[in-house]
Amino acid sequence: MRRVLVIAALMSAAYGAEILIDLARPRTDDSDPAIGLFSPLMPVLPRAVLWSVVAGWAVALLAGATLAVQRVAEKDATPRQVRTRGAHLVVLAALLLPFTLFPAWTMVDNAAVLLVCVPSTAFALWAVHRMQRFRRMPAWLLLATFAWGAFVACGFGSSMNIWYMDYAPYYFGDAGNVLEIRHQVMTGAFFNAGVFEELGKGAGVAIVCILFRRHVDGVVSGIVLGAAAGLGFNFAESVEYMGAAAAAPEFQYWMRQSLGLMAAHTAFSALFGAGLGLARQLDDARSRRFAVVCGFVAAAGAHATSNVMFRWVGQVKQDIPLDPNIDTLLLQPLALIVFQGPVVALYVMMLRRGIREQSAGLSQALAAEAQSGYGAVTDVEAPVLLSPVRRLWLAVTVLRRYGLAAYRRLRALHAAQLDLATHLWHASRGQADRRAPDGPTLRLHILALKDDQLLEGPQQRSAEALT
């Protein structure tokens, strides 16, 4: 939890640094407010976020001071631990909830657009979940990562972009050269968005890797979590852009919720997630930091480059008379393939490599467990567990013959056996999570599930089919 609090504190501190930069901006007019968000031309919502952040700081300081007083006054360890956990959650909520204000209001204000974007996003999230061919993390964890991307990451990125666009014109160039200033501001905005939006999404993946380490196996898990956070961010941004008065909602849906759904934010954060997942497999602290930094640089660099290149294409098209249909159906998809296709290909190749490594590790672990004689995994079950197609065929057969209850028990058995194999795989590399159940505990759970499946009637006569 302390590491999670550090991540939340760094995000809030970055917002505070933007306030200081805005306060220090050169002013060309004495009538300008000290903080640009208080300008009459600025919408109300960014100011509401600012006051919420300030209030969150006050709550966090109060909770921290209360916790410090309690630690001095109390000697009993157990009550102190309970109060510490509660205080940590209060501080975490105070630091992060203000960032959710902007995307939450946007979604409420554009409820119809939100409903339109739900089916395609839900399908993409299901496809991301199915990327895990063997052991799958709980669906609620994937949904929580998606929610982080939609609310916290999107709110954090939007807030940082608003701050930059507020103070950047005062720092660039001569006030008389409007075109040069505009060019510099927009170029900086693309890199600003690449850095802070990817940091916001990556922070959520890092928190999952810290708190739920036993569900993170390596590169595959990192890519899945990163893609889920990216889908959440893309969902919130699609609602915002499609709901804007000056936007063409059909074009935005085509580019963000159809053609580019698995590219753009999904692909960028998948790269960052791959770096975080790779760090899970490395023993050396320096190598772990290097993997995380490389993942972030790849994600932020790809994001910024894509922004710059799409803007360049837009400027080139202004000088060429084009039919709008040709532009929408041909040129924009071609630009997407050229600028973001390599990013998609990169995370797909890393996903494929990670699945192969995972398959090899689980194969060795299952073979060793089958030879151990404990009975948790048998020689007959091991090939089925290593084949997603055979597992699906067996589950469908059991569902058709014996009903939903037997189907659920079988899926629970397979999940428990893959949990055991993954634990043994991590343990063989010295990477087992000490907070997760150990091997004997997992074996007892599997044997209990097998005993539940030895029922009277048709299921008892079909024990081989159930396994």
C-alpha positions, 0 to 999 in steps of 0.5 A: 500500500505504501508503494501505491500511495507513492504513485498517487502522491507523485500524480498529485505532485505532478498536478501541483507542479503544473500549478507552480509553472502556471503561477510563474508564467510571464504575464503580458497583461496586468489583468491576467489572473494569477492562475490561468484557470480563473480566467473568465474564458476558461470553463468551470469544470477545470476550476472544479477539479483544481478546488477538488485537488486542493481539498484532497490535499487537505484531507490527505494531510489531516488523515496523515496527521491523525495517523501519526498521533494515533501511532504515538498514543497507542501501543497495541499493534492490531488496532493500529494496523486496522486504522493504518489501512483505513487511513491509507485508503482515505489518503488514496481516495483523496489524492485520486478521486479529484481526477475522476471529476472531468471524465465522470461529468463528460460521460453524464453529460453525453449519456447517449453517446456513452451507450453507443460506445459500450458495445464495441468497447465491451467486445474489445475488452472481451477480446483482450481478456481472451488473449490469455490462453492459459491462466486468466486473471479475474474479470473484476480485476480487468474491469477495475483496470479499465475503470482506472483508464476511463476515469483516473488516467483520462482525468489526469491526462486531461488535467495536465493537458489543460494546464499546458495549454493554459500556460504554454503560449506565455512561454513560447516565442514573441507575442507578435508572431502568432503562427510560430507560437501556435506551432510550438504550442501544438508540437509541445502539446503532442509530447505533453499528451504522450508523456502524461497520458501514458503515465496515467494509464501506466500508473494503474497497471503498476498498482495492479502489479503491486497489489495483485502480483500473484495474478500477474505472470509476465509479459502476457499479463502486462499487455492485457492490463495495459490494453484494458487501461488503454481501452478505458481511456479510449472509451472516455475520450471517444465519449468526449470527442463524439459529444463535442459540438464541433465534432463529427460523431460518425467520423470519431466513432469510425476512427476511435471505436471501430478501425482504431479500437485496438490501436492508439491508446490500447496499443500504446499502453499495451507497450507500457504494460509489457514493460511492467509485466517483463519486470515481474519476470526479472530478478535484478532490480536494475533490470526491472527498472530498465524494463519499466523505463523502456516500456514507458519510453516506447509508449510515450514516444509512439503516442507523441509520434502518432500525434505529430504525424496525424497533424502533418497529414491534416495539414497536407490534406488542406492543400489537396482537394479530396472527396470526404468519402475517400478521405474517411474510407481510404486515406485515414485508415491508410494513415492509421495503418502506417503510423500505428500499425507497427505499434500494434504489430509490436505488442502482438509479437510480444504477446505471442512470444510471451504466450510461448514462454508461458506455455513452455513453463507451464508444460514443465510445471504440469509434467513435474506435478503429474509425476509427483503423485499428489493427484492434483494433476494427472498425466491425462489432465496435463495435455488438456490444461495446455490446450485452450481448444481442448479445455473449451471442448471439454467444458462445452461437452460437460455443459451440454451433458450435465448442466451448468453446475458441473460446467462451473465446477470443471472451470473452477478445477481447471483454473485451480490447476493452472494456478498451481502450475503457475505457482510452481513455474514462478517458484522454479525461477525464484519469483513466487509471491509470498502473499499468494497461497503456497503449493500444498494449499493449492493442492488441497483446494484442487483435491477438494474440487475433485471430490465434489465432482465425484457425484452419483449418477451420470457424472460418476460414470463419466469421471474421465470426461470430467477430467 
